[in-house]
């Protein structure tokens, strides 16, 4: 059965992402959007893990489009991702790597802010 409508309901940023036009010679953005489209339409909509990964991916790619600083940091780190040859589902491993990069970025940019005291 085709669950495309349900998948698009899960991904509120789908049209923003698919209609995004990357800058000329921005191969990484094109690949990220292509990976996004490939992955979301092949998940099992009844598998909670897949649905959560798609929701995360939708948010991350939307942030990638909107946030210039995240985009630059992401592009530096994504080229260093290595996926083992013996992995069965290479696309899912790539999605996990994208989520790890985002989590690390969030952790680094949202450090604890100490309130200084003026003397």
C-alpha distances in whole Angstrom, upper triangle without the diagonal:
4,6,9,11,11,12,15,16,17,19,22,23,20,22,26,25,23,26,28,31,33,36,37,37,35,33,32,30,28,27,26,24,22,22,21,18,17,17,15,12,11,12,11,11,12,15,18,20,17,17,21,21,19,21,24,23,22,26,28,27,28,31,31,31,34,36,38,40,37,35,39,39,35,36,39,37,34,36,37,34,34,31,32,31,30,27,24,22,24,22,21,25,26,24,26,29,28,28,31,33,32,34,37,37,37,39,42,42,42,45,47,50,53,55,59,62,64,68
4,6,8,9,10,12,14,15,16,19,20,17,19,22,21,19,22,25,27,29,33,34,34,32,30,29,27,25,24,23,21,20,19,18,15,14,14,12,9,10,11,10,10,13,15,18,19,16,15,19,19,17,19,22,21,20,23,25,24,24,28,28,28,30,33,35,37,34,32,36,36,32,33,36,35,31,33,35,32,32,30,31,31,30,27,24,21,23,20,20,24,24,22,25,27,26,26,30,31,30,32,35,35,35,37,40,39,40,43,45,47,51,53,56,59,62,66
4,6,5,6,9,10,11,13,15,17,15,17,20,19,18,21,23,26,28,32,33,33,31,29,28,26,24,24,22,20,19,18,16,14,14,13,10,8,9,9,9,7,10,13,15,16,13,12,16,16,14,15,19,18,17,20,22,21,22,25,26,26,28,30,33,34,31,30,34,34,30,31,35,33,30,32,34,31,31,29,30,30,30,27,24,21,22,19,19,23,23,20,23,26,24,24,27,29,27,29,32,32,32,34,37,36,36,40,42,44,48,50,53,56,59,62
4,5,5,6,9,10,11,13,14,11,13,16,16,14,17,20,22,24,28,30,30,28,26,25,23,21,21,20,17,16,16,14,11,12,12,9,7,9,10,11,10,13,15,16,18,14,13,16,16,13,14,18,16,15,18,20,19,19,23,23,23,25,27,30,32,29,28,31,31,28,29,32,31,28,30,32,29,30,28,30,30,30,27,24,21,22,19,19,22,22,19,22,24,23,23,26,27,26,28,31,31,30,33,35,35,35,38,41,43,46,48,51,55,57,61
4,5,5,6,9,10,11,13,11,12,16,16,15,17,20,23,25,29,31,32,29,28,27,25,23,23,21,19,19,19,16,14,15,15,11,10,13,13,13,11,14,16,17,19,16,14,17,17,14,15,18,17,15,18,21,19,19,23,24,23,24,27,30,32,29,28,32,33,29,31,34,33,30,33,34,32,33,31,33,33,33,30,28,24,25,22,21,25,24,21,24,27,24,24,28,29,27,28,32,31,30,33,36,35,35,38,41,42,46,47,51,54,56,60
4,5,5,6,9,11,14,12,14,17,17,17,19,22,25,27,31,33,33,31,29,28,25,24,24,22,19,19,19,16,14,16,14,11,10,12,11,11,8,11,13,14,16,13,11,14,15,12,12,16,16,14,17,19,19,19,22,23,23,25,27,30,32,29,28,32,32,29,30,33,32,29,32,34,31,32,30,32,33,32,29,26,23,24,21,20,23,23,20,22,25,23,22,26,27,25,26,30,30,29,31,34,33,33,36,38,40,44,46,49,52,54,58
4,5,5,6,9,11,9,12,15,14,14,17,19,22,24,27,30,30,27,26,24,22,21,20,18,16,16,15,12,11,12,11,7,7,10,9,10,7,11,12,13,14,11,9,11,12,9,10,13,12,11,14,16,16,16,19,20,20,22,24,27,29,25,25,28,28,25,27,30,28,26,28,30,27,28,26,29,29,29,25,23,20,21,17,17,20,19,16,19,21,20,19,23,24,22,23,27,27,26,29,31,30,31,34,36,38,42,44,47,50,52,56
4,5,5,7,9,6,9,12,12,11,14,16,20,22,25,28,28,26,25,23,20,20,20,17,15,15,15,12,11,13,12,9,9,12,12,13,11,14,16,16,17,14,11,14,14,10,10,14,13,10,13,16,14,14,17,19,18,20,22,25,27,24,24,27,28,25,26,29,28,26,28,30,28,29,28,30,31,31,28,26,22,23,19,19,22,21,18,20,23,20,20,23,24,22,24,27,26,25,29,31,30,30,33,36,37,41,43,46,49,51,55
4,5,6,9,9,11,13,14,14,17,19,22,24,28,30,31,28,28,26,23,23,23,20,18,19,19,15,14,16,15,11,12,15,14,14,11,14,16,15,17,14,11,13,14,11,10,14,14,11,13,16,16,15,18,20,20,20,23,26,28,25,25,29,29,26,28,31,30,28,31,32,30,32,30,33,34,34,30,28,25,25,22,21,24,23,20,22,24,22,21,24,25,23,24,28,27,26,29,31,30,29,33,35,37,40,42,45,48,50,54
4,6,9,9,12,14,14,15,17,19,22,24,27,30,31,27,27,24,22,22,21,19,17,18,17,13,13,15,13,10,11,13,12,12,9,12,13,12,13,11,8,9,11,8,7,10,11,9,11,14,14,14,16,18,18,19,22,25,26,23,23,27,27,24,26,29,27,25,28,30,27,29,27,30,31,31,27,26,22,23,19,18,21,20,17,18,21,19,17,21,22,20,21,24,24,23,25,28,27,27,30,32,34,37,39,43,46,48,52
4,5,5,9,10,10,11,14,15,19,20,24,26,27,24,23,21,18,19,18,15,13,15,14,11,11,13,12,9,11,14,13,14,12,15,15,14,15,12,10,10,11,7,6,9,9,6,8,11,11,10,13,15,15,16,18,21,23,20,20,24,24,21,23,26,25,22,26,27,25,27,26,29,30,30,27,25,22,22,18,17,20,19,15,17,19,17,16,19,20,17,19,23,22,21,24,26,25,25,29,31,33,36,38,41,44,46,50
4,6,8,9,10,12,13,14,18,20,23,26,27,24,24,22,19,20,20,17,15,17,17,13,13,17,15,12,14,17,16,18,15,18,19,17,18,16,13,13,14,11,9,11,11,8,9,12,11,10,13,15,14,14,17,20,22,20,20,24,24,22,24,27,26,24,27,29,27,30,29,32,33,34,30,29,25,25,21,21,23,21,18,20,22,19,18,21,21,19,20,24,22,21,24,26,25,25,28,30,32,35,37,40,43,45,49
4,6,5,6,9,10,11,14,16,19,22,24,21,21,19,16,16,17,14,12,15,15,11,12,15,15,12,14,17,17,19,17,21,21,19,19,17,15,15,14,11,10,11,10,6,7,10,9,6,10,12,10,11,14,17,19,17,17,20,21,19,20,24,23,21,24,27,25,27,27,30,32,33,29,28,25,24,20,20,22,20,17,19,20,17,16,20,20,17,19,22,20,19,23,25,23,23,27,30,31,34,36,39,42,44,48
4,6,5,6,8,10,14,15,19,22,23,20,20,18,15,15,15,13,10,12,13,9,9,12,12,10,11,15,15,17,16,19,20,19,19,16,14,15,14,11,10,12,10,7,10,12,9,8,12,13,12,14,17,19,21,19,18,21,22,20,21,24,24,21,24,27,25,27,26,29,30,31,28,27,23,22,18,18,21,19,16,19,20,17,17,21,21,18,21,24,22,22,25,27,26,26,30,33,34,38,39,42,45,47,51
4,5,5,6,8,12,14,18,20,22,20,20,19,15,15,16,15,11,13,15,12,11,14,15,13,14,17,18,21,19,23,23,23,23,20,18,19,18,14,14,16,14,11,13,14,12,10,14,14,12,14,17,19,22,20,19,22,24,21,22,26,26,23,26,29,27,29,29,32,33,34,31,30,26,25,21,22,24,22,19,22,23,20,20,24,23,21,24,26,25,24,28,29,28,28,32,35,36,39,41,44,47,48,52
4,6,5,6,10,12,15,18,20,17,18,17,13,14,16,14,11,14,15,12,12,16,17,15,16,20,20,23,21,25,25,24,24,21,19,19,18,15,14,15,13,10,11,12,10,8,11,11,9,10,14,16,19,17,16,19,21,19,20,23,24,22,24,27,26,28,28,32,33,34,31,31,27,25,22,22,24,21,19,22,22,19,19,23,21,19,22,24,22,22,26,26,25,26,29,32,33,36,38,40,44,45,49
4,5,5,9,10,14,17,18,15,15,14,10,10,12,10,7,10,11,9,9,13,13,12,14,17,18,21,20,24,23,23,22,19,18,18,16,13,13,14,11,8,10,10,7,6,10,9,7,10,13,15,17,15,14,17,19,16,17,20,20,18,21,23,22,25,25,28,29,31,28,27,23,22,18,19,21,18,16,19,19,16,17,20,19,17,20,22,20,20,24,25,23,25,28,31,32,36,38,40,44,45,49
4,6,8,10,14,16,17,15,15,14,11,10,12,10,7,9,11,9,8,11,13,12,13,16,18,21,20,24,24,24,23,20,19,20,18,15,15,16,13,11,13,14,10,10,14,13,11,13,16,18,21,19,16,20,21,19,19,22,23,20,22,25,24,26,25,29,29,31,28,27,23,22,18,19,22,19,17,20,21,18,19,22,21,20,23,25,23,24,27,28,27,28,32,35,36,40,42,44,47,49,53
4,6,10,13,15,17,15,16,16,12,11,14,13,10,12,14,13,12,15,17,16,17,20,21,24,24,27,27,27,27,24,22,23,21,18,18,19,16,14,15,16,12,11,14,14,11,13,16,17,21,19,17,20,22,20,20,24,24,22,24,27,26,28,28,32,32,34,31,31,27,25,22,23,25,22,20,24,24,20,22,25,24,22,25,27,25,25,29,30,28,30,33,36,37,41,42,44,48,49,53
4,6,10,12,14,12,13,13,9,9,12,11,9,11,14,12,12,16,17,17,18,21,23,26,25,29,28,28,27,24,23,23,21,18,18,18,16,13,14,14,11,10,12,11,8,10,13,14,17,16,14,16,19,17,17,20,21,19,21,24,24,26,27,30,31,33,31,30,27,25,21,23,24,21,19,22,22,18,20,23,21,20,23,25,22,23,27,27,25,27,30,33,34,38,39,42,45,46,50
4,7,9,11,10,11,12,9,8,12,12,10,12,15,14,14,17,19,19,21,23,25,28,28,32,31,31,30,27,26,26,24,21,22,21,18,17,18,17,13,13,15,13,10,12,15,14,18,17,14,16,19,18,16,20,22,20,21,24,24,27,27,31,32,34,32,31,28,26,23,24,26,22,21,24,23,20,22,25,23,21,25,26,24,25,29,28,27,29,32,35,36,40,41,43,46,48,51
4,6,8,6,8,9,6,7,10,11,10,12,15,14,15,18,20,20,22,24,26,29,29,33,32,31,30,27,26,26,24,22,22,21,18,17,18,16,13,13,14,11,9,12,13,12,15,15,11,13,16,15,13,17,18,17,17,21,21,24,25,29,30,32,30,30,27,24,22,24,24,20,20,23,21,18,21,23,20,20,23,24,21,23,27,26,25,27,30,34,34,38,39,41,45,46,49
4,6,5,9,10,8,9,13,13,13,15,18,18,19,21,23,24,25,28,29,33,33,36,35,35,33,30,30,30,27,25,25,24,21,20,21,19,16,16,16,13,11,13,14,12,15,16,12,13,17,16,14,16,19,18,18,22,22,25,27,30,31,34,32,33,30,27,24,26,27,23,23,25,24,21,23,25,22,22,25,25,23,25,28,27,25,28,31,34,35,38,40,41,45,46,49
4,5,8,11,10,10,13,15,15,16,19,20,20,22,24,25,27,29,31,34,35,38,37,37,35,32,32,32,29,27,28,27,24,23,24,22,18,19,20,17,15,17,18,16,18,19,15,15,19,18,15,18,20,19,18,22,23,26,27,30,31,34,33,33,30,27,25,28,28,24,24,27,25,22,26,27,24,24,28,28,25,28,31,29,28,31,34,38,38,41,43,44,48,49,52
4,6,9,9,9,12,14,14,15,17,19,20,21,23,25,26,28,30,34,34,38,37,36,34,32,32,32,28,27,28,27,23,23,24,22,19,20,20,17,16,19,19,16,18,18,15,14,18,16,13,16,18,16,15,19,20,23,24,27,28,31,30,31,28,25,23,26,25,22,23,25,23,21,24,25,22,23,27,26,24,27,30,28,28,31,34,37,38,41,43,45,48,49,52
4,6,6,7,9,10,11,13,15,16,17,19,21,22,24,25,27,31,31,35,33,33,31,28,29,28,25,23,25,23,20,20,20,18,15,16,17,13,12,15,15,13,15,15,11,11,14,13,10,13,15,13,13,17,18,20,22,25,26,29,28,29,26,23,21,23,23,19,19,22,20,17,21,22,19,19,23,23,21,23,26,25,24,28,30,34,35,38,40,42,45,46,50
4,6,5,6,9,10,11,12,14,15,16,18,20,22,23,25,29,30,33,31,31,29,26,27,27,23,22,24,22,19,19,20,18,15,17,18,14,14,17,17,16,17,16,13,13,15,13,10,13,14,12,11,15,16,18,19,22,23,26,24,25,23,19,18,20,20,16,17,20,18,16,19,21,18,19,23,23,21,24,26,26,26,29,31,35,36,39,42,43,47,48,52
4,5,5,6,9,10,10,12,14,15,16,18,20,21,23,27,27,31,29,29,26,24,24,24,20,19,21,19,16,17,17,14,12,15,15,11,12,15,15,14,15,13,10,11,12,10,7,10,11,9,9,12,13,15,17,20,21,24,22,23,21,17,15,18,17,13,14,17,14,12,16,17,14,15,19,19,18,20,23,22,22,25,28,31,33,36,39,40,44,46,49
4,5,5,6,9,10,11,12,14,15,17,19,20,22,25,26,29,28,27,25,23,23,22,19,18,19,17,14,14,15,12,9,11,12,9,9,12,13,12,14,12,9,11,13,10,8,12,13,11,12,15,15,18,19,23,24,26,24,25,22,19,16,18,18,14,14,17,15,13,16,17,15,15,19,19,17,20,23,22,22,24,27,31,32,36,38,40,43,45,48
4,6,5,6,9,10,11,12,14,16,17,19,21,25,25,29,28,28,26,23,23,23,20,18,20,19,15,15,17,15,11,13,15,12,11,15,16,15,18,16,13,14,16,14,12,15,16,13,14,17,17,19,19,23,23,26,24,24,21,18,15,18,18,15,15,18,17,15,18,20,18,18,22,22,21,23,26,26,25,28,31,34,36,39,41,43,47,49,52
4,5,5,6,8,10,10,12,14,16,17,19,22,24,27,25,26,23,20,21,21,18,17,19,17,14,15,17,14,11,14,16,13,13,17,17,17,19,16,13,15,16,13,11,14,14,11,12,15,14,15,16,19,20,22,20,20,17,14,12,15,15,11,12,15,14,12,15,17,16,17,20,21,20,22,25,25,25,27,30,34,35,39,41,44,47,49,52
4,5,5,6,9,10,11,12,15,16,17,21,21,25,23,23,21,18,18,18,15,13,15,14,10,11,13,10,8,11,12,9,10,14,15,15,16,14,11,13,14,11,10,13,13,10,12,15,13,15,16,19,20,22,20,20,17,14,11,13,14,10,10,13,12,9,12,15,13,13,17,18,17,19,22,22,22,24,27,31,32,36,38,41,44,46,50
4,5,5,6,9,10,11,13,15,16,20,20,24,23,23,21,18,18,18,15,13,15,14,10,10,13,11,8,10,12,10,10,14,15,16,18,15,13,16,17,14,13,17,17,14,15,18,17,19,19,22,23,25,22,22,18,16,13,15,16,13,12,15,15,12,14,17,16,16,19,21,19,21,24,24,24,26,29,32,34,38,40,42,46,48,51
4,5,5,6,9,10,11,13,15,19,20,23,22,23,21,18,18,19,16,14,16,16,12,13,15,14,11,14,16,14,14,17,19,19,21,19,16,18,19,16,15,19,18,15,16,19,17,18,18,21,21,23,20,20,16,14,11,13,15,12,12,16,16,13,16,19,18,18,21,23,22,24,26,27,27,29,32,35,37,41,43,46,49,51,55
4,5,5,6,9,10,11,13,16,18,21,19,20,18,15,16,16,13,11,14,14,10,11,14,13,10,13,16,13,14,18,19,20,21,18,16,18,18,15,15,18,16,13,14,17,14,16,15,18,18,20,17,16,13,11,8,10,11,9,8,12,12,10,13,16,15,16,19,20,20,22,24,25,25,27,30,33,35,39,42,44,48,50,53
4,6,5,6,9,10,11,15,15,19,18,18,16,13,13,14,11,9,11,11,7,8,11,10,8,11,13,12,13,16,17,19,20,17,15,18,19,15,15,19,17,14,17,19,17,18,17,20,21,22,19,18,15,13,10,11,13,10,8,12,13,10,12,15,15,15,17,20,19,20,23,24,24,26,29,32,34,38,40,43,46,48,52
4,6,6,7,9,11,14,15,18,18,19,18,14,14,16,13,10,13,14,10,10,14,13,11,13,16,15,15,18,20,21,23,20,18,21,22,18,19,22,21,18,20,22,20,21,20,22,23,24,21,19,16,15,11,13,15,13,12,15,16,14,16,19,19,18,21,23,23,24,27,28,28,29,32,35,37,41,43,46,49,52,55
4,6,6,7,9,13,14,18,17,18,17,13,14,16,13,11,14,15,12,12,16,15,13,16,19,17,18,21,23,24,25,22,20,23,23,20,20,23,21,18,19,21,19,19,17,20,20,21,18,16,13,12,8,10,13,12,11,14,16,14,16,19,19,19,22,24,24,25,28,29,29,31,34,37,39,43,45,48,51,54,57
4,6,5,7,10,12,15,14,15,13,10,11,13,10,8,11,12,9,11,14,14,12,15,18,17,18,21,22,24,25,21,20,23,23,19,19,22,20,17,19,21,18,18,16,19,19,19,16,15,11,11,7,8,11,10,8,11,13,12,13,17,17,17,19,22,22,23,25,27,28,29,31,34,37,40,43,46,49,52,55
4,6,6,9,9,13,12,13,12,9,9,11,9,6,9,11,9,9,12,13,12,14,17,17,17,20,22,24,25,22,21,24,24,20,21,24,22,19,22,24,21,22,20,22,23,23,19,18,14,14,11,10,14,13,10,13,16,14,14,18,19,18,20,23,23,23,26,28,28,28,31,34,36,40,42,45,49,51,55
4,6,9,9,13,13,15,15,11,11,14,12,10,13,15,12,12,16,17,15,17,20,20,20,23,25,27,28,25,24,27,27,23,24,27,26,22,24,26,23,24,22,24,24,24,20,18,15,15,12,12,16,15,13,16,19,17,18,21,22,22,24,26,27,27,29,31,31,32,35,38,40,44,46,49,53,55,58
4,7,9,12,12,14,13,10,11,14,12,10,14,16,14,14,18,18,17,19,22,22,23,25,27,29,30,27,25,28,28,24,25,28,26,22,24,26,22,22,20,21,21,21,18,15,12,13,10,10,14,14,13,15,18,17,18,21,22,22,24,27,27,27,30,32,32,33,36,39,41,45,47,50,54,56,60
4,6,9,8,10,10,6,8,11,10,8,12,13,12,13,17,17,17,19,22,22,23,25,27,29,30,26,25,28,28,24,25,28,26,23,25,26,22,23,20,21,22,21,18,15,12,14,11,10,14,14,12,14,17,17,16,19,21,21,22,25,26,26,28,30,31,31,34,37,39,43,45,48,52,54,58
4,5,5,9,9,7,8,11,11,10,13,15,15,16,19,20,20,22,24,25,26,28,30,32,33,29,29,32,31,27,29,31,29,26,28,29,26,26,23,24,24,23,19,17,14,16,14,13,16,17,15,16,20,20,19,22,24,23,24,27,28,28,30,33,33,33,36,38,41,44,47,50,53,56,59
4,6,7,9,7,6,10,11,10,12,14,15,15,18,19,20,21,23,24,25,27,29,31,32,29,29,32,31,28,29,32,30,27,30,31,27,28,25,27,27,26,23,20,17,19,17,15,18,19,17,18,21,21,19,22,25,23,24,27,28,27,29,32,33,32,35,37,40,43,45,49,52,55,58
4,6,9,8,8,11,13,12,14,16,17,18,20,22,23,24,26,27,28,30,31,34,35,31,31,35,33,30,32,34,32,29,32,33,29,29,27,28,28,27,23,21,18,21,19,17,20,21,19,19,23,23,21,24,26,25,25,29,30,29,30,34,34,33,36,38,41,44,46,49,52,55,59
4,6,5,6,9,10,11,13,15,15,17,19,20,21,23,25,26,27,29,30,33,33,29,30,33,31,28,30,32,29,27,30,30,26,26,24,25,25,24,20,18,16,18,17,14,17,19,16,16,20,20,18,21,24,23,22,26,27,26,28,31,32,31,33,35,38,42,44,47,50,53,57
4,5,5,6,9,10,11,12,14,15,17,18,20,21,23,24,26,27,28,31,31,27,28,31,29,26,29,31,28,26,29,29,26,26,24,25,27,25,22,20,17,20,18,14,17,19,16,15,19,19,16,19,22,21,20,23,25,24,25,28,29,28,30,32,35,38,40,44,47,50,53
4,5,5,6,9,10,11,12,14,16,16,18,20,21,22,24,26,26,29,29,25,26,28,27,24,26,28,25,23,26,26,22,23,20,22,23,22,18,17,15,16,15,11,13,15,12,12,15,16,13,16,19,18,17,20,22,21,22,26,27,26,28,30,33,36,39,42,45,49,52
4,5,5,6,9,10,10,12,14,15,16,18,20,20,22,24,25,28,28,24,24,27,26,22,24,27,24,21,24,25,21,22,19,21,22,21,17,16,13,15,12,9,12,14,11,11,15,15,13,16,18,18,18,21,22,22,23,26,27,27,29,32,35,38,40,44,47,50,53
4,5,5,6,9,10,10,12,14,15,17,18,20,21,23,24,27,27,24,24,27,26,23,25,27,25,23,26,27,23,24,22,24,26,25,21,20,16,18,15,12,15,16,13,13,17,16,14,17,19,18,18,21,22,21,23,26,26,26,29,31,34,37,39,43,46,49,52
4,5,5,6,8,10,11,12,14,15,17,18,20,21,22,25,25,21,22,25,24,21,23,26,23,21,25,25,22,23,22,24,25,25,21,20,17,18,16,13,15,15,12,12,15,14,11,14,17,15,15,18,19,18,20,23,23,23,25,27,30,33,36,39,42,45,48
4,5,5,6,8,10,10,12,14,15,16,18,20,20,23,23,19,20,23,21,18,20,22,20,18,21,21,18,20,18,20,22,22,18,17,14,15,12,9,11,11,8,8,11,10,8,12,14,13,13,16,17,17,19,21,22,22,25,27,30,33,36,39,42,45,48
4,5,5,6,9,10,10,12,14,15,16,18,19,22,23,19,19,22,21,18,20,23,21,18,22,23,20,21,20,22,24,24,20,19,15,16,12,10,13,13,9,11,13,12,10,14,15,14,15,18,19,18,21,23,23,23,26,29,31,35,37,40,44,46,50
4,5,5,6,9,10,11,12,14,16,17,18,21,22,18,19,22,21,18,21,23,21,20,23,24,22,23,22,25,27,27,23,22,19,19,16,14,16,15,11,13,15,13,11,14,16,13,14,18,18,17,19,22,21,21,24,27,29,32,34,38,41,44,47
4,5,5,6,9,10,11,12,14,15,16,19,19,15,16,19,18,15,18,20,18,17,20,21,19,21,20,23,25,25,22,22,18,18,15,13,14,13,9,10,12,10,7,11,12,10,10,14,14,13,16,18,18,18,21,24,26,30,32,35,38,41,44
4,5,5,6,8,10,10,12,14,15,17,18,14,14,17,17,13,16,18,16,14,18,19,17,19,18,21,23,24,20,20,16,16,12,11,12,11,7,9,11,8,7,11,11,10,12,15,14,14,17,19,19,20,23,26,28,32,34,37,40,43,46
4,6,5,6,9,10,11,12,14,17,18,15,15,18,18,15,17,20,19,17,20,22,20,22,21,25,26,27,24,23,19,19,15,14,16,14,11,13,14,11,10,14,14,12,14,17,16,16,19,21,20,21,24,27,29,32,34,37,41,43,46
4,6,5,6,9,10,11,12,15,16,13,13,17,16,14,17,19,18,17,21,22,20,23,23,26,28,29,25,25,22,21,18,16,18,16,12,14,15,11,10,13,13,10,12,15,14,13,16,18,17,17,21,23,25,29,31,34,37,39,43
4,5,5,6,9,10,10,13,13,10,10,14,13,10,13,16,14,13,17,18,17,20,20,23,26,27,23,24,20,19,16,15,16,13,10,12,12,8,7,11,10,7,10,12,11,11,14,16,15,16,19,22,24,28,30,33,36,38,42
4,5,5,6,9,10,12,13,10,9,13,13,10,12,15,15,13,16,18,17,20,20,23,25,27,24,24,20,18,15,15,16,13,11,13,13,9,10,13,12,10,13,15,13,14,17,18,17,19,22,25,27,31,33,35,39,41,44
4,5,5,6,8,11,13,11,10,14,15,13,15,18,17,16,19,21,20,23,24,27,29,31,27,27,24,22,19,19,20,17,14,16,16,13,13,16,14,12,15,17,15,14,18,19,17,19,22,25,26,30,32,34,38,40,43
4,5,5,6,9,10,7,8,12,12,11,13,16,16,15,18,20,20,23,24,27,30,31,28,28,25,23,20,20,20,17,15,16,16,12,12,14,12,9,12,14,11,11,15,16,14,15,19,22,23,26,28,31,34,36,40
4,6,6,7,9,6,5,9,10,8,10,13,13,12,15,17,17,20,21,25,27,29,26,27,24,21,19,19,19,16,14,16,14,11,12,14,11,9,13,14,11,12,16,16,15,17,20,23,24,28,30,32,36,38,41
4,6,7,10,9,7,11,12,11,12,15,16,15,18,20,20,23,24,28,30,32,29,29,26,24,20,21,21,18,16,19,18,14,15,17,15,13,16,18,15,16,19,19,17,19,23,26,27,30,32,34,38,39,43
4,6,9,9,8,12,13,13,14,17,18,18,20,23,22,26,27,31,33,35,32,32,29,27,24,24,24,21,19,21,20,16,17,19,16,14,17,18,15,15,19,18,16,18,21,24,24,28,29,32,35,36,40
4,6,5,6,9,10,10,12,15,16,16,19,21,21,25,26,30,32,34,31,32,29,27,24,24,24,21,19,20,19,15,16,17,14,12,15,15,12,12,16,15,13,15,18,21,21,25,26,29,32,33,37
4,5,5,6,9,10,11,13,14,15,17,19,20,24,26,30,32,34,32,33,30,27,25,25,25,21,20,22,20,16,17,18,15,14,17,16,13,14,17,16,14,16,19,22,23,26,27,29,33,34,37
4,5,5,6,8,10,11,13,14,16,18,19,23,25,29,31,34,31,33,30,27,25,25,24,21,20,21,19,16,17,17,13,12,15,14,10,12,14,12,10,14,16,19,20,23,25,26,30,31,35
4,5,5,6,8,10,11,12,14,16,16,20,22,26,28,31,28,29,26,24,22,22,21,18,17,17,15,12,13,13,10,8,11,11,7,9,12,11,10,13,15,19,20,23,25,28,31,33,36
4,6,5,6,9,10,10,13,15,16,19,21,25,27,29,27,28,25,23,20,21,20,17,16,17,15,12,14,14,11,10,14,13,10,13,16,14,13,16,19,23,24,27,29,31,35,36,40
4,5,5,6,9,10,12,14,15,19,21,25,27,30,28,30,27,24,22,23,22,18,18,19,16,14,16,16,12,12,15,14,11,14,16,14,14,17,19,23,24,27,29,31,34,35,39
4,6,5,6,9,11,12,13,17,20,23,26,28,26,28,26,23,21,21,20,17,17,17,14,12,13,13,9,9,12,10,8,11,13,11,11,15,16,20,21,25,27,29,32,34,37
4,5,5,6,9,10,11,15,17,20,23,25,23,25,22,19,18,18,16,13,13,14,11,8,11,11,7,8,11,10,8,11,14,13,13,16,18,22,23,27,29,31,35,37,40
4,6,5,7,9,11,14,17,20,22,25,23,25,22,19,18,19,17,14,14,16,13,11,13,13,10,11,15,14,12,15,17,16,16,19,22,25,27,30,32,34,38,39,43
4,6,6,8,10,13,16,20,22,25,24,26,24,20,20,20,18,15,16,17,13,12,15,14,10,12,15,13,12,15,17,15,16,19,21,24,26,29,32,33,37,38,41
4,6,5,7,11,14,17,20,22,21,23,21,18,17,18,15,12,14,13,10,9,12,10,7,10,12,10,10,14,15,13,15,18,20,23,25,28,31,33,37,39,42
4,5,5,9,11,15,17,20,18,20,18,15,14,15,13,9,11,12,8,7,11,10,8,10,13,12,12,15,17,16,18,20,22,26,28,31,34,36,40,42,45
4,6,8,11,15,17,20,19,21,19,15,15,17,14,11,14,14,11,11,14,14,11,14,17,15,15,19,20,19,20,24,25,29,31,34,37,38,42,44,47
4,6,10,13,15,18,17,20,19,15,16,17,14,12,14,14,10,11,14,13,11,14,16,14,15,18,19,18,20,23,24,28,30,33,36,37,41,43,46
4,7,10,13,15,14,17,15,12,12,13,10,8,11,11,7,9,12,10,9,13,15,14,15,18,19,18,21,23,24,28,30,33,37,39,42,45,47
4,7,9,12,11,14,14,10,12,13,10,9,12,12,9,12,14,13,13,16,17,17,18,21,22,22,24,26,27,31,34,37,40,42,45,48,51
4,6,9,8,11,10,7,9,10,7,7,11,10,9,12,14,13,14,17,18,18,20,23,23,24,26,28,29,33,35,38,42,44,48,50,53
4,6,6,9,10,8,12,12,9,11,14,13,12,15,17,16,17,21,21,21,23,26,26,27,29,31,32,35,38,41,44,47,50,53,55
4,6,8,10,8,12,13,11,12,16,16,15,18,20,19,20,24,24,24,27,29,29,30,32,34,36,39,42,45,48,50,54,56,59
4,6,9,9,13,13,11,14,17,16,16,19,21,20,22,25,25,26,28,30,30,31,34,35,37,40,43,46,49,51,55,58,60
4,6,6,10,10,8,11,13,13,13,16,18,17,19,22,22,23,25,27,28,29,31,33,34,37,40,43,47,49,53,55,58
4,6,9,9,9,12,14,14,15,18,19,19,21,23,24,25,27,29,30,31,33,34,36,39,42,45,49,51,55,57,60
4,6,6,6,9,10,11,13,15,16,17,19,20,21,23,25,26,27,29,31,32,34,37,40,43,46,49,52,55,58
4,5,5,6,9,10,11,12,14,15,17,19,20,21,23,24,26,27,29,30,32,35,38,42,45,47,51,53,56
4,5,5,6,9,10,11,13,14,15,17,19,20,21,23,24,26,27,29,31,34,37,40,43,46,49,52,55
4,5,5,6,9,10,11,12,14,15,17,18,20,21,23,24,26,27,29,32,35,38,41,44,48,50,53
4,5,5,6,9,10,10,12,14,15,16,18,20,21,23,24,26,27,31,34,37,40,42,46,49,52
4,5,5,6,9,10,11,12,14,15,17,18,20,21,23,24,26,30,32,36,39,41,45,47,50
4,5,5,6,9,10,11,12,14,15,17,18,20,21,22,25,28,31,34,37,40,43,46,49
4,5,5,6,9,10,10,12,14,15,16,18,20,21,23,26,29,32,35,38,41,44,47
4,5,5,6,9,10,11,12,14,15,16,18,20,22,25,28,31,34,37,40,43,46
4,5,5,6,9,10,11,12,14,15,17,18,21,24,26,30,33,35,39,41,45
4,5,5,6,9,10,10,12,14,15,16,19,22,24,28,31,33,37,40,43
4,5,5,6,9,10,10,12,14,15,17,20,23,26,29,32,36,38,41
4,6,5,6,9,10,11,12,14,16,20,22,25,28,31,34,37,40
4,5,5,6,9,10,10,12,15,18,20,24,27,29,33,35,38
4,5,5,6,9,10,11,13,16,18,22,25,28,31,34,37
4,5,5,6,9,10,11,15,17,21,24,26,30,32,35
4,5,5,6,8,10,14,16,20,23,25,28,31,34
4,5,5,6,9,12,14,18,20,23,27,29,32
4,6,5,7,10,13,16,19,22,25,28,31
4,6,6,10,12,15,18,20,24,26,29
4,6,9,11,14,17,19,23,25,28
4,7,8,12,15,17,21,23,27
4,6,9,13,15,19,21,24
4,6,10,12,16,19,22
4,6,9,13,15,19
4,6,9,13,15
4,7,10,13
4,6,9
4,6
4
